[in-house]
Amino acid sequence: MSNVQSHLVEVKVPQLSESVSEATLITWHKRVGDAVREGENLIDVETDKVVLELPASKSGVLSKIIKPDGAKVGSNEIIALIDTDAVASAASPAAVATTQPVAVSPSARKLAHELDVDASRLEGSGRNGLVTKEDVMQAMQQPVAAVAASVPVIAPSGNRPEQRVPMTRIRLRIAERLLQSQQNAAILTTFNEVNMQPVMDLRNRYKDAFEKKHGVKLGFSSFFVKAAVLALQKFPIVNASVDDTDIIYHGYFDIGVAIGSERGLVVPIIRDADKLSFADIEKQIADFGVRAKVGKLTMEELTGGTFTVSNGGVFGSMLSTPIINPPQSAILGIHATKDRAVVENGQIVIRPINYLAVSYDHRIIDGREAVQFLSTIKEALEFPGRVLLDL
């Protein structure tokens, strides 16, 4: 934002990353004539990687909206003006809010803070207009409902309704990257099964003490990430990438963790995963999951990565062939752990089995290396003490 006149301030689109040419304005949270406070979010801006908030740099009144909801914009484009000398219209919702503070229950205030919802702008359903926890949850669902209500409905003959909905920028980007991966890499997938009982026993034995000490639950994700890092260290070609006719070996381990959300699939990166503890990894994954739901991941967190772990098991998937996230050369697919009949020492026994899949770029990774890589992950999970002792 910069000065146009002494009392007018331009609202500009922030500088986008080099790989992002344009963005889409999603929803203006203020109307012309509304009072705005410095630091208050004016509008959500969606790129093909993340949804950004655009805060006001000065307090005043939103005097003009130049670009409406849904407009395509570029870096530093002017989209509105703020009048720092004006007074909000008496009829504006913002003006009313400033003169009549909204009462918010403690539980609603806590939830609103966690979800980054402005509780002061909600209409309370409690006694004397008190904003409740349920009001905050409903506010989180309203954008989805608003989009659904604006969808064009086509009703062909025979009363068979259809809907035509434009893809969001994130969905378009996902489609583009997945197609790019399929077209530009020689993708092959190898499978193996792992007995998760040792990991489950270790987790059950220490989960309470772990949570008490570190303030985060001990899940299975950190075991998979640690096992993947161990295997990548043993087979560096799987951690490499292709650049034209060159192979780039990465001397670091930045692990992408695929997270599904209502906004689409995102893959935030755990940087230098080899240097992190189990607790550090669990904290990062938990934080990514919360912020992915409300679109608070940054572009930096979604950029880069040398290898990806995708856990379709949380949705009940039994088996899949994951698609490589370019320019990476491999991806680990994790699935649902189920009790299955297996043979051990000539006897049929029941074990909690997880089917693992590694998709890899056959241009630089041979089948032998891919199979041994996955076998290393299997061994690390079936003998988790090796991971803990770095063996």
N, C-alpha and C positions, 0 to 999 in steps of 0.2 A: 504494500500500500504506500502511496506517495501523495503529497499535497497537490491539488489542482488550484484551489483558491485558498485563502487563509483559513477557511472553515470547512472546506470540502476535502475528504480523504478518499482516494481510490481504493477499491477492493480488487485485488489482483489474484489470479490463479498462481499458486506457488510454482517454483521452478521444478519441472518434472525431470525424471532421470533421462539419460541419453537414449535409453531403449524405448521410452514412452513418448510418442509424438503428440497425442492429444488425450483429453479426459472428457468425462461427461458430468454435468452438474445434476445431482440426484434430487435433493430436496432443500429448498430454502426454509430455514427455521424462523425467519423473520419476514414481515411484510413491510412495504413502504409505509413510513410513518411510525414504525415501531422503534422504541428505545433500544439501544444496544450497549452492552458494557464491554470494556476492553478485555480481551481474552475469551469472550463468549463466542461459541461456535455459530457461525452464520449459515453455513451450507456444507453438505457432504459432497465431496468430489471423488468420483470413481475413475480409476485408471484400470488398465488390464491386469494390474497386479494387486492393487490394494485400494481401500476406500480411505480417503484423507478428510480431516476436518479443517475448515478454513476459519480461524478465529479473527475477531475484530482487533485491529491494532490500536484503535482509539474508541473512546466512549462517545455517544451522540445519538443521532437518529438516522435510520436507513432512509435516505432521501430518494434514491433511484435504484431500481434493479435493471441492469442493462441486458443481462443474459438470464433467461428463464430456466425453470426446471427442464432437464432433458437436453439442454444445449450442449453442443460439442465445442470445447475450448482448448486453447494451447497455453504453454507456459507464459506467465506474466500478462495474460490477457485481462483487460479491465472488465469486471462483471457487475459492479455496483458502486455506489457512492454513499459515503457517510458524512452527514452534516454535524460537525462537532459543536456548533452553536445553537442548533435547533432544539426545540422542546417537543417531546412526543405528543401526538394527538391524544386528546382525552378519551377518544373512542378506541384507541389502539389497545390490544390485549396486553402489550408490554407495559403501557402506562398504567393500566389498571393493576397489573401485578406489582408495580413498584409502590402503589399506594395501599394495597391490600395484600400483605404478606400471606403466603399459603402455609397452613399448618401441615407438617409432615411427621408421621409416626417414626419412632427410632428405627424400627425394622425396615420401613420403607426408605428411610434416608440411607441406611447402610447398603441396601440392595441397589438403590439408585446410584450410589457412589461406585459400587462394583461394576455396574453396567454402563456407567457414564451417562445416566439419564438426568436431565434437568428437572428435578421433582417440583421446583417452584412453578413450572409451567403446566403442571398436570391439574386436572379437575378431580378433586377428592370425592370419593364415594362414602367416606366415613362420616361420623357425627360432626356437625358444624363444618362440613367440607374438608375433613381431615384426609390427607393423602395416605392411602394404605399400601401395603406390600403388593396387594392384588392390582392396584391402580398402576404401579410401576411395571408389573409383568404385562398388563394389558397394553401399556404404552410401547413396550418392546415389540408387540405383535402388530401394532397399528400400521407401520410402514408396509408390511407384507399385505395386510388387508387392503390398504389403499391402492397398492399396485394391482391386486387382483380385481378391485372394483373398476380400475381404469382399462382393463384388458378388453379389446374389441371382441364381441361375441358374434359369431357368424352362425345363423340358424338356417341350414339348408332345408329343403322340403323333407317332410317326414319327421320334423321335430328332432333332428339329430344335431345338437349344438356342437360347435367347434370354437376354439380360441386360437388367435394368432398373437403371439407375444414375441417382441424383439429380444434377441439375446442380450444380456448385459455385457459390458466390456470384459469383465472377468471371465464369463462363460465363453465369449468369442476367443479370448486369449488361450483358454484351456484347450478349446477345439483346435486352434491353430498350432499349438505346441505339440499336442498329441499326434496330429496329422504329420507334422514335421518329423517327429520321432519315427513314425512308421515308414515314412518315405526316404529318410536319410540315413537310417541305420539298418544293419543286418541283424534283426532281433531274433534271438533264440532263447528258450526258457528251459531250465533244468530244475528238477524237483528232488526233494528228500523229505523224510519224516523225522520228527524229533520227539523223544519222550520227555514231556515237560515235568514229570514227577519230581526230579531233583530240584528244579527251580521253584516249583510250588512248595516243596518241603522247606527249602531255605527261606522263602518269602514268609510262609506261615510262622516259622520259628522266630523271625526277627522283625516282622512288620510293625508290631506295637512299639518296640524299643526304637525302631527306625523313625517312626512318625513322631514319637515323643522327643527325640533328639533333634531331628531336622525340620519338623513342622510340615512335612509333606508325606503322603502315602507312598509306600514302596510298591510300585506296580511292576508289570512285566516289561514295559517299554525300555527301561534302563538296561535290563539284561540283554534284550535284542540289540540295542545300540552298542553296548560294550562288546558283545560277541561279534557284531559286524566290524567294529574297529579292529579287533584282534585278527580277524580274517583278512581285512584290507592291509594290515601291516605285513602279513605273511605273503599276500599276493597283490603287490602294488599296481599291477596292470589293471585290476578291477577298479582302482581308485583313480585311474587316468582318464583322459578325454582325447578326442580326435580334433585336430585343427588342420583341415585340408589334408595334406599328406604327412603331417607330423603327429606324433603321439606326445601329449603333455603329461608328464608324471607329476602329481601333486605331492609335495612333502608335508601335507597337513591333512586333517580329516574333518571336513565340514559335512556333517550328516543332516540331510533333509528329512523331515518327518511329515509325511502326508497327513493332512487334516481335512476332513469333509465338513463343510458348513453350509448353511442355507445360501450363502453367497457364492458357493462353488468350492472346488478343491484348491487348497493352498498348501504350499510346502515351505514352511519356515525352516531356517537353518540353525542347527546347533554347531557353533563354531568351536574348533579345536576340541572335538569330543573326546579325543584320546587323553586330554589333560584334565577332564572333569570327573568328579566322583559320581556315584550312583545318585546321591541326593541332588547334586547340581543338575544332572540330566532330568530327573523327575520334576524338579522345580521349573526348568525351562519348558518342558513339554506341557505341564499343567498351565503355565502362564500363556503359552501359545494357544492352547485350546480355548481358554476363556476369551482372549482377545480376538481370536479368529471369528468367534460367534458374533461379535459386535463390530467387526471390521477395523480393529485397532492395530493390526500388524503394520510395520513400516516397510517401505520398499527395500531398505537395506537388509532386513530380516528375511526377505523373500528372494534375495538375489544371491547367486552363487551356489555353492554346494558341490561336493565331489562324489557323493553317493546318497541314495535315498532309501528309507525304510517306510513301507506302506503296510498298515495293519488293517486289512479288510475283515479280520476276525471280529472286530468290535461290532460289525454289522451282521455277523453270522456266516460270513463267507467260508466255504469249505476248501475251495481251490480256485486259483485264478492265474492268469499270465500277465503280470503287471507290465506297464509300458514305461520305457526308460524316459527319464526327465532330461532332455538335452540341455547342455552338451555332455552330460554325464554318460558313462558307458555301461552302467548296471544299476539294478534296483532289486531290493529284497522284498518279497511279498510274504506277509504273515497272515495266517488264517485262524479260524476258530479252533480252540483246543477241545477235543471231544474224547470221551472214553471209547477206546476201540480194542478189538481183539488182535493181539500180536503174538508172535512166537518168540519165546526166549528159552534157550537151552532145551529145545525140543518140546516145550510146553506152551499151550495157549493160555495167555494171561491178559488181563484188562489193564490198559495203561492210558493216561491222558496224552493223546497224540496230536501234534500240530504239523500240518503239511506246509513245508517251506518251499518257496519258489524264487529263483534268481533269474531274471531276464537280463541278457547281456548283449553287447554289440560284438557280433562274431567277427567283425573286421579286425579287431585288435585282441579280443579275448578268445582263446581256443576252448573247446569243450572240456579238455583235460583240466585247465585252470579253473573254469567255472564250477565243475563238479567238485574239485578239491577245495575250492573256496567255500562252497555250501557245506561240504563235509566238516570243514573247520568250524563253521557256525554251529552245526549240529553237535559236535564234540564239546564246544564251549558251553552249550546249554545243558547237555547231559552230564557234564562235569563242571558245574559253575565255580568250584573252588579254583580251577585253573584261571578263570577270568579274574577272580578276586586277588589271586597271587601273581597275576600277569605272567602266566606260564604258556 
